[in-house]
Amino acid sequence: MRLLLDECVPRPLLRDLTGHDAHHVVEMGWSSKRNGKLLALMLAECFAVHGRSEFALSAELASERHCRRRRRSEVLMSSFPSRPFTLRSPLPAADLLARLRAATEKPRWVHRSHRHRIFQGIIDGNRFDVRRIIHERNSNLPRIVGTVIATAEGASIVGTMRPQPWVRPFLVGWLTFATLACLATVFIQAVIREFHLFPTIVSTAMLGIGIGALRYQPRDFFRQTAFEIRALAELVEASGVEWAKSVTSDD
């Protein structure tokens, strides 16, 4: 049997493993390998495991995969954030919903008149999906998606500030197209062995605009959430807002 002793196992133990083809990770030059790479090397060399149980090894590998997925999620979260919140109001739930309905009109693409309500959107029972009415186009203007819950002191609004549903696919599509355009430009110029300035500038500028928008979007989104929550809090006479940890958008 081929045995590989882990770093936690003393190397002198090799002398006691007579009758086995025993090696130590330091001897094999694998002391700096992470568990995933180490396991692949062990399987390739037909080693058995000594010094840790198969369950522990599987758990550590699963933990590494979880950490990698979490890092990818954090990158996504930073690019497409949302902000869960809770508002507590002294108003009864029925009165709070009545105020919200009175301050909300049906969604429209353009508001030419300055005589309008505070929000536009949909209110269905105790649930709502609204956004503040402004007179300029702003793709980072958050949607307020929430639920009104009756409490002993009045009512609470439990909701989330979310990006517009088309922001994520638009940015991802733009970056994908710009990246492919850059690669195609480089490839074609390499094949024909000629350098053309215009397509190089255009494809590079498109990629730069996409990266800049991806970096700018979270900052402007969080800035806009302050205006949204202030308008909603004043409407329902809330004393303050409780922000929860930001998560990725569901839309």
Secondary structure as GFF3:
##gff-version 3
##sequence-region A 1 251
A	DSSP	beta_strand	2	5	.	.	.	ID=ss1
A	DSSP	three_ten_helix	11	16	.	.	.	ID=ss2
A	DSSP	beta_strand	21	24	.	.	.	ID=ss3
A	DSSP	alpha_helix	25	28	.	.	.	ID=ss4
A	DSSP	alpha_helix	35	44	.	.	.	ID=ss5
A	DSSP	beta_strand	48	50	.	.	.	ID=ss6
A	DSSP	alpha_helix	54	79	.	.	.	ID=ss7
A	DSSP	beta_strand	81	89	.	.	.	ID=ss8
A	DSSP	alpha_helix	93	102	.	.	.	ID=ss9
A	DSSP	beta_strand	104	105	.	.	.	ID=ss10
A	DSSP	beta_strand	119	124	.	.	.	ID=ss11
A	DSSP	beta_strand	127	132	.	.	.	ID=ss12
A	DSSP	beta_strand	143	151	.	.	.	ID=ss13
A	DSSP	beta_strand	154	162	.	.	.	ID=ss14
A	DSSP	alpha_helix	167	192	.	.	.	ID=ss15
A	DSSP	alpha_helix	197	236	.	.	.	ID=ss16
A	DSSP	beta_strand	241	243	.	.	.	ID=ss17
A	DSSP	beta_strand	247	248	.	.	.	ID=ss18
###
